[in-house]
Structures are given as structure tokens and as C-alpha cells.
Amino acid sequence: MKRLTPYLLILPGGLWLVVFLVVPLIFMVSVSTQQGDVVNGFVQTFHIANYTDALGQYRTQFLRSAVYGLVGTVLAILLAYPVAYWIAFRGGARKSTYLLLVLLPFFVSFVLRTVSWKFLLADDGIVFEPLKSAGLLPADFHVLQTTTAVIGGLVYNYLPFMILPIYVALERVDPSVVEAAQDLYASRVAAFARIVLPLSLPGVFAGVLMTFVPMTSDYVNAAILGGPDNTMIGNIIQTEYLVNQDYPVGAALSFTLMAALLVGIFGYARALGTQNVLEAAAR
Amino acid sequence: MSNIQAGTGAVAAVPDLSPVPAIELDGVVKEYLARGETVQAVKGVSLGVAAGEFFSLLGPSGCGKTTTMRMIAGFEDPTRGVVRLHGRDVTDVPPNKRDVNMVFQSYALFPHMSVWENVAFGLRRKKVQDAEIRRRVGAMLEIVDLTGREKRRPREMSGGQQQRVALARALVNEPRALLLDEPLGALDLKLRQAMQLELKRIQREVGITFVYVTHDQGEALTMSDRIAVMNDGLVEQLAAPREIYERPATAFVAGFIGTSNLLSGTVERVVDGTAVLPLAGYGRILAADAACEAGATITVTVRPEKITISTEEPTGDVSAVRGTVSEVVYLGTSNSYAVGLPDGAEVTVYQQNAHDSSTTAERGDSVWLSWQPHHSYAIGS
């Protein structure tokens, strides 16, 4: 019985994953090479061309998604690091309050928050209208339906996923280690660059994983804040499934995206040295 | 560097006494603001540490010893007072510009660096030439007996080894002084005792001034040339270990260092410098060099091992007090007796188990305690 306990513990979660992830995945792999339509049904014909056609047709959206994901991730690191640092080292007794503030947006639905951005950034909304009538902004100034709006929305929505892992990594840095560096003739800047930054890299690594993947496959921000020139691959997949009801193409696109992300993540982990990163994280 | 002592009451011999102390604290005060109230962690400490000295700051937790050390290192700014290193005022100098290094209680080794990189860190920041760094790091690792483990990461090493890396990392910079913050606190007893000897050896070898913060009185007595006993933000006594033990300046020092018996009485007369304190009906205390006059009420301290226990009234010019044995504890090499006096005080007595017959007193026995006049040491309140 004792030896079985660990397996019993993973059983519910494991079953959940098998039923709701593995089974649909296998089903989707099968769909991705079928042909037909919703009315007459899809037939398995091992039509690999679904992949090449989809990739050829939507190359621009694929590339755009990758660029948005990369730019958004870099911006998120730049914004999140100082916040995480401040909470970890200057938060004092109020650390948990500040963390709660970081998490507070999650209490409101993702879509609702993005829609409220649309409201704030509207061409004659509460922010721009007064500025325009005061002559501080040109009358044709707009943010909605631009790349800026979509990337801004992506960064906003996924920022907490970057802040939290970096915070956790920084929180684990023993302040006396920083003092030791200063005691050994390192200036504040040198102590940060040689001690704090390297020790917090596992957090940045985890943050990148948690933000780059969902940012790249996101479709809500492009749909609500973007225009026709900001369509991401997520929007295409959504349209193929729900509007065109072309399930094979939607599935083929999904798997192409998944493969691209996996390759990207593994390449990234390799370049950064997973061994070192995981070792440091396991400390 | 030897600490020459000639019996009880010898003046502390300070090694290598140079005119300018390696470290000098002048009226140093540290105040914190805690919940709107000003708390004084250090209430005015002035002391000098001689070059090459093994100096200990000893006291219970919260006595201000660590704050005092952190002000020497530069991690805390004194609210008032001056910190000097070899005569130079460094009160406003940041830690990275001070020529002292610290060994942290938690070792604070850089976990992402190898042993070699840890030890070379300070030299690299000082832009020492690579060849020189290799030479000095190699030599230092040899001193702390870690040659061959250069590539290890700190977490792959035992506590004692990490301790030695921390020591090497600080000493390799050849600082004017090395500050050690309870460095042996995390080690088990056996390792701690071995490291005490090791530290003493290394200090002799490198000849650097050590300032050692500890709450362990045994550690301080074994290792130090001089000890500053701190309590409640002030230095209670600053002297050589033997002096601290034999002639505690205050009741706090007497109580904190080892076990001590405190007895009070009124001086009846002083004969040749020896004060006589009769106790109503149960004996008398003789205290040599008590520096007091007839009629004064004084407190004397007597160490438990100086007291002889016997069933017959002692004769001669000795302190002699009668009491009842309330507890006997067998300690192996010795017996510990608790003897109750008629006034309610309790006296602890250690008696060596030198002879089979020495264990004569039993619980409830009426006994005489006696000790030499120079073992009664009058203390300030």
C-alpha cells in the first residue's frame, strides 16, 4: 500500500490530463490530415498538404505572432524586473500586499480587462479626447488598431506571469550574499551584476516560458485592440474553427504553432544552458 | 602573539601594542527607529583593537555586538561617534572601500560560483593581476586545507568546508582586520572545537587582526587575546580572558561568564587590605583587595571550583560559610553541589573527583564551605 501511495496521488491529475489533453490531441492530429466539410463530415485521407497549404497561406501571421511574442516578452522583462526587485528587497513587511496588487487584475476576466483597454484608448475616449481638444495631440492621433496597442495589451495581460517567477528567484537571494559582495570591494552596481542578476536568471527563464508561449498564441488582444494588419496566428486558428468551420486547417495550424513553439523553447533552453538554469532553480 | 599572564589579577597583556589601534571606536551610538520609537542598539561604545590581536565581542543576543561589528564593516552607519581603521576616519566610507573583510554567520558564499571563484572574488574586484590572483588563491586554499576542491560549488561541501571557504575568501585579500560574526554557530560541537583551534592557528599564520563576535563564553575564553563583554548596548568589561573570568567587573559579567556565586555582606573591618564580612551566625567572608571601608555593603563573587566543601569547620584565614546540601549532581570528573545558606542564597560548588573518598557530602548534610580570601572578588553592582 505504501509503495502505491505516490501513484495513487498522481492518479486523479494524471487521468484528467489523459482525458482532457492527450485524447483531444490525438483526435486533433487525426483531424489535421482529414478532408471534407462540416455538413458532409470529414474523412481521413492523410492529406499532408493541409500543413503546407496552411503554412504557405498564413506565413505572415506566423511571423507576426513570433515578433509580437518576442517584443512583448522583452518588454515584460524590462517592466517586471524592477517591480519584482523592489518587492523582494524593499517590500519589507508589506510584501504580500504588493504581491496581491500584482495579482489583483486576475480577479477581473481577461477579456473584460482587454475591452476596458479599448475603452481607455479609444480615439475620442476619456484619455485622448481631452488631450486632443486641448491641442496637445494631433486630431488624427490614434492607438487602437496599431501594433503598439496589441503589444501593449499583450504585455499588460501577461506581466504578472513575468513578475511572479522573478520575484520568487529574487526572494531566495540571501541579502547577506549581497553584503558579502560589497564587503569584497564590489560596488552596488557590480554586486547586482555579478551576484543578484545571475542568481535571479532562473526566474527570468521561467517568466519567459510563462509569457512568450501564451503571448505568441494569443488572439484576444489582436481581436480587441488590433486592426486588420495586426492579425495573429491565434486569430486565424479561431476563424478557421469557428467561422470557416474548416477543422483540418485549424488543427494543422495549431500543430504547426505548437511545433514551432516547442522548437523555439528548446532552442532557447539549450542556448541558455538548461543544466545550469535548472540546477540553479533547484537550489 | 602569546598572551602572558602571571596568576590572578595580572594586567591584560596586549600583543604587538602599536601606538595606533587597528580598529578604534569612539563613542559609537546606533539608534533605530522601530514603530515610531527610537531604540538604541548600541549606547556608546569606545574601544581600541590592537594590530594582530584576537579580539572578541561577547554577549547575549540583542546586546549590540553584531551591530557594533557591522558598523566596523560599514554595513551600518553610526548615529553618533567615529570609527577609525589604523587612524583613518572611515565613519562615512562604504563597505566596499574599507580594508576590512567579514566572515558571515551564514557564510554567505556565492552559490553560483566555484570555490575558486568565490575566493578570487575580492582580488578580482581590486583588479589584481591574474597571475597574482592565481598565486594568492592557491596559497590561501592551501592554508585552509581545501586544495583540490577548487571546482566544487558551495552546496556540494560540508558545513566545515564552507566555513573554510568563507574564511579563505575574506583572508585572501589580506585585510587590515577580519571580522567574524558567530562563524562557528552553525557547526556541531566536535567540528566547532576543531575549528576553534584551526582559526587560532590561521590567525597566528597570517598575523591579521581578528574581531570575533560570539555569544559562546567558552569560545571567547579559549581563543581571545582580549574580550569585550557587552550587555544592553554597552561594554561591561574589556580585559584578557583570565581577568574576565577571575575578576569580573560587574554582576552581569560574573553571571554570564561561567557559573558564579554572588554573596553580599557588610564590611566589619579591613585588615591588611582584606575585608572581613561576618554573616549573622553562619560564618564569614574574607575578601582580599576589596578596596572598601568598614561599614560598606559589598557583593563578592566566588567561582564554584574555588570552594572547598567539608564537614568540619575550617581553620585559618579563609572564608567559611555554613549551609545545607540541597542537591548533588555527579558530573563524571567532578561533583556539583548546591548548598543552601540560612539567608536563602544558594551556592554552587564543584569538587574534583580526585580521590575515591572525596564524595563525602550527601543531600541534607550540614557542611562548611571555605575559600581563600583572594578568591572573593568584590564587584560593582
HADDOCK unambig.tbl for C-alpha pairs under 7 A between the chains (distance, minus, plus):
assign (segid A and resid 176 and name CA) (segid B and resid 108 and name CA) 5.69 0.50 0.50
assign (segid A and resid 177 and name CA) (segid B and resid 108 and name CA) 4.54 0.50 0.50
assign (segid A and resid 177 and name CA) (segid B and resid 109 and name CA) 6.40 0.50 0.50
assign (segid A and resid 177 and name CA) (segid B and resid 110 and name CA) 6.44 0.50 0.50
assign (segid A and resid 180 and name CA) (segid B and resid 108 and name CA) 6.40 0.50 0.50
assign (segid A and resid 182 and name CA) (segid B and resid 95 and name CA) 6.12 0.50 0.50
assign (segid A and resid 182 and name CA) (segid B and resid 96 and name CA) 4.96 0.50 0.50
assign (segid A and resid 183 and name CA) (segid B and resid 95 and name CA) 5.32 0.50 0.50
assign (segid A and resid 183 and name CA) (segid B and resid 96 and name CA) 5.11 0.50 0.50
assign (segid A and resid 183 and name CA) (segid B and resid 101 and name CA) 5.98 0.50 0.50
assign (segid A and resid 183 and name CA) (segid B and resid 102 and name CA) 6.80 0.50 0.50
assign (segid A and resid 184 and name CA) (segid B and resid 96 and name CA) 6.18 0.50 0.50
assign (segid A and resid 184 and name CA) (segid B and resid 101 and name CA) 6.79 0.50 0.50
assign (segid A and resid 184 and name CA) (segid B and resid 121 and name CA) 6.94 0.50 0.50
assign (segid A and resid 184 and name CA) (segid B and resid 122 and name CA) 4.55 0.50 0.50
assign (segid A and resid 185 and name CA) (segid B and resid 96 and name CA) 3.85 0.50 0.50
assign (segid A and resid 185 and name CA) (segid B and resid 97 and name CA) 6.26 0.50 0.50
assign (segid A and resid 185 and name CA) (segid B and resid 122 and name CA) 6.01 0.50 0.50
assign (segid A and resid 185 and name CA) (segid B and resid 125 and name CA) 5.89 0.50 0.50
assign (segid A and resid 185 and name CA) (segid B and resid 126 and name CA) 6.78 0.50 0.50
assign (segid A and resid 186 and name CA) (segid B and resid 96 and name CA) 5.74 0.50 0.50
assign (segid A and resid 186 and name CA) (segid B and resid 125 and name CA) 6.03 0.50 0.50
assign (segid A and resid 187 and name CA) (segid B and resid 96 and name CA) 6.27 0.50 0.50
assign (segid A and resid 199 and name CA) (segid B and resid 112 and name CA) 6.98 0.50 0.50
